[in-house]
Amino acid sequence: QNQAPPGLYTKTCDPANSPDTPDVLEIKFERGVPVKVTNTGDGATRSSALELFLYLNDIAGKHGVGRIDIVENRFVGMKSRGIYETPAGTILYHAHLDIEAFTMDREVRKIKQGLSLKFSELVYNGFWHSPECEFLRECIGRSQEPVVGTVRLSVFKGQVYILGRESPRSLYNEELVSMNVQGDYEPADATGFININSLRLKEYHRLQSKVTVK
C-alpha cells in the first residue's frame, strides 16, 4: 500500500510535472537493432549505440517515461518489490515491438515471443554465459533479420504513443485486407474456413453432452 517516495526516482521526473509539449521521435532499426534516432522537432540525431541510448534516456526522463513499480519473483523463490526506471529502454521496447509486428511473420513471432520469455528469465537469473542462453541469442538474432524500418512515436506525460511506421520489409498489404478491394480470396473461402474449424468444437461439445450435432 505504500507509495514510493518521490525522491526515489533519479532518472525520470514526475509525469505530472513533465513538459506540456511532446517530443516526436523517429527511430530507425536494422536487423532489430536501433541504429538512429531523430527528433523531428529540433532535428537532433544520434547514431552510435551509447549516444542513442543516453539521448533517449534524457528525452524519456524529462517526460516521466520509464517508471515501474512491481512485485517480482527472485531466483530463490520469494517475492520482492522492485521500483525501477528504464527511460530509454521503454521507448525502444515499444518501438521495437511495433516494427517487429510490421515485418515479422506471425508464426515466427509467436515462437520468438516464447523464446524471449525464457531469455529474460535466464538473464534475470544470471545465466548470460550459459550454453542455453547462447543458443537463444542465436535464435532470436535470426528472427530479427527482417526487422528493418523506422518507427515514428510521441513521448508525452509518462507515455509512449506510436504514430506510424515504414519498412521495405513490411508484410502489411493494404489491398489484401481492404474491405473495398478484392483480395486473393473469395467470401466462400471464409465460409469453408469457419466450417472446418468449427468441426473440432462441435465434436468437443458433443462429447461433453452440451450440444447435439445434426
C-alpha positions in Angstrom: 0.0 0.0 0.0 3.0 2.3 0.5 3.7 4.6 -2.5 7.3 5.1 -3.5 8.7 8.4 -2.1 9.2 11.0 -4.9 13.0 11.3 -4.2 13.5 7.6 -5.0 13.4 8.4 -8.7 16.6 9.9 -10.1 16.3 9.4 -13.9 12.7 10.4 -14.5 10.6 13.4 -13.5 7.0 13.1 -12.2 4.8 12.9 -15.3 2.5 15.5 -13.7 5.4 18.0 -13.9 6.6 17.0 -17.3 6.5 19.3 -20.4 3.2 20.2 -21.9 4.6 19.6 -25.4 5.5 16.1 -26.6 8.8 15.1 -28.3 8.2 13.3 -31.6 11.0 10.9 -32.5 11.8 8.6 -35.4 13.8 5.5 -34.6 15.4 3.5 -37.3 16.0 -0.2 -36.9 18.3 -2.6 -38.8 18.0 -6.4 -38.0 16.1 -5.4 -34.9 18.7 -3.1 -33.6 18.1 0.7 -33.2 20.7 2.5 -35.3 19.5 6.1 -35.5 17.1 8.3 -33.6 15.9 11.7 -34.9 14.0 14.3 -33.0 11.6 15.8 -35.6 11.2 19.0 -33.5 14.7 20.3 -33.5 16.3 17.8 -35.9 18.7 16.4 -33.4 20.1 12.9 -34.3 22.1 10.2 -32.6 23.5 7.1 -34.2 26.1 5.4 -32.0 24.6 2.9 -29.6 25.7 4.7 -26.5 24.8 8.2 -27.6 21.4 7.0 -28.9 20.6 5.3 -25.6 21.8 8.3 -23.5 19.8 10.7 -25.6 16.6 8.6 -25.2 17.2 8.5 -21.5 17.2 12.3 -21.5 14.1 12.6 -23.6 12.1 9.9 -21.8 13.3 11.1 -18.4 12.0 14.7 -18.9 8.6 13.3 -19.9 8.4 10.9 -16.9 8.6 7.8 -19.1 10.0 4.5 -17.8 8.9 4.2 -14.2 7.7 0.8 -13.0 6.7 -0.5 -9.5 6.3 -4.3 -9.5 6.4 -7.3 -7.3 8.8 -9.8 -8.9 9.9 -13.4 -8.2 13.6 -13.8 -7.2 15.5 -16.9 -8.4 15.5 -18.4 -4.9 11.7 -18.3 -4.7 10.5 -15.4 -2.6 8.7 -12.4 -4.0 10.3 -8.9 -3.9 9.1 -5.4 -4.6 11.1 -3.6 -7.2 11.0 0.0 -8.3 12.9 0.7 -11.5 13.5 3.4 -14.0 14.0 2.4 -17.7 13.6 5.6 -19.7 15.4 4.8 -22.9 14.5 1.1 -22.6 10.8 1.9 -22.5 10.9 3.9 -25.7 13.0 1.3 -27.5 10.7 -1.5 -26.2 7.6 0.0 -27.7 9.2 1.0 -30.9 10.8 -2.4 -31.4 7.5 -4.3 -30.7 5.8 -2.1 -33.4 8.3 -2.6 -36.2 8.6 -6.3 -35.3 4.9 -6.8 -35.7 5.0 -4.9 -39.0 7.8 -7.0 -40.5 7.8 -10.5 -38.9 5.8 -13.5 -39.9 3.0 -14.2 -37.4 4.1 -17.8 -36.5 7.8 -16.9 -36.3 6.9 -14.1 -33.9 4.9 -16.4 -31.7 7.9 -18.7 -31.3 10.2 -15.7 -30.8 8.0 -14.3 -28.1 8.2 -17.6 -26.2 11.9 -17.7 -26.6 12.0 -14.1 -25.3 10.3 -15.1 -22.0 12.9 -17.8 -21.4 15.7 -15.5 -22.4 14.6 -12.8 -20.0 14.4 -15.5 -17.2 18.0 -16.6 -17.9 19.3 -13.0 -17.9 17.5 -12.2 -14.8 18.9 -15.2 -13.0 22.4 -14.5 -14.1 22.8 -17.2 -16.8 24.0 -14.9 -19.7 27.1 -17.1 -20.2 25.2 -20.4 -20.2 25.0 -22.6 -23.3 21.2 -22.3 -23.4 21.4 -18.5 -23.3 23.9 -18.5 -26.1 21.6 -20.7 -28.1 18.6 -18.4 -27.5 20.6 -15.4 -28.6 21.4 -17.1 -31.9 17.7 -18.0 -32.4 16.4 -14.6 -31.5 19.0 -12.9 -33.6 18.0 -15.0 -36.6 14.4 -13.9 -36.1 15.4 -10.2 -36.3 16.8 -10.3 -39.9 13.6 -8.8 -41.5 13.1 -6.3 -38.7 14.1 -3.2 -40.7 12.4 0.2 -40.8 11.5 3.3 -39.0 9.0 3.9 -36.2 7.6 7.4 -35.5 6.4 8.0 -31.9 5.5 10.6 -29.4 6.8 10.8 -25.8 4.4 12.7 -23.6 3.3 12.8 -19.9 4.7 9.4 -18.9 3.6 7.6 -22.1 5.0 6.5 -25.4 2.5 6.8 -28.3 3.2 5.0 -31.6 2.3 7.3 -34.5 3.3 5.3 -37.6 5.9 3.1 -39.2 7.5 2.3 -42.5 9.7 -0.6 -43.8 11.0 -2.1 -47.0 10.3 -5.5 -45.4 6.7 -4.7 -44.5 4.2 -7.6 -44.6 1.2 -5.3 -44.5 -0.7 -5.3 -47.8 -3.4 -2.7 -47.7 -5.3 -4.0 -50.8 -5.3 -7.6 -49.4 -7.0 -6.6 -46.2 -9.2 -3.8 -47.6 -13.0 -4.2 -47.4 -13.3 -2.3 -50.6 -10.7 -4.1 -52.8 -11.0 -7.7 -54.0 -8.1 -9.6 -52.5 -6.7 -13.1 -53.3 -9.6 -14.9 -51.6 -13.3 -15.2 -52.0 -16.1 -14.9 -49.4 -16.7 -18.7 -49.9 -13.2 -19.3 -48.6 -14.0 -17.7 -45.3 -17.2 -19.9 -45.0 -15.2 -23.0 -45.6 -12.5 -21.9 -43.1 -15.2 -21.3 -40.4 -16.8 -24.7 -41.1 -13.6 -26.6 -40.9 -12.5 -25.0 -37.7 -16.0 -25.5 -36.2 -15.8 -29.3 -36.6 -13.4 -29.7 -33.8 -15.5 -27.5 -31.5 -18.8 -29.3 -32.4 -17.2 -32.7 -31.7 -15.8 -31.5 -28.4 -19.2 -30.2 -27.2 -21.0 -33.3 -28.4 -18.7 -35.4 -26.3 -19.3 -33.1 -23.4 -23.1 -33.6 -23.9 -23.5 -29.8 -24.2 -24.8 -29.7 -27.8 -26.3 -32.0 -30.3 -24.7 -32.2 -33.7 -27.1 -32.9 -36.6 
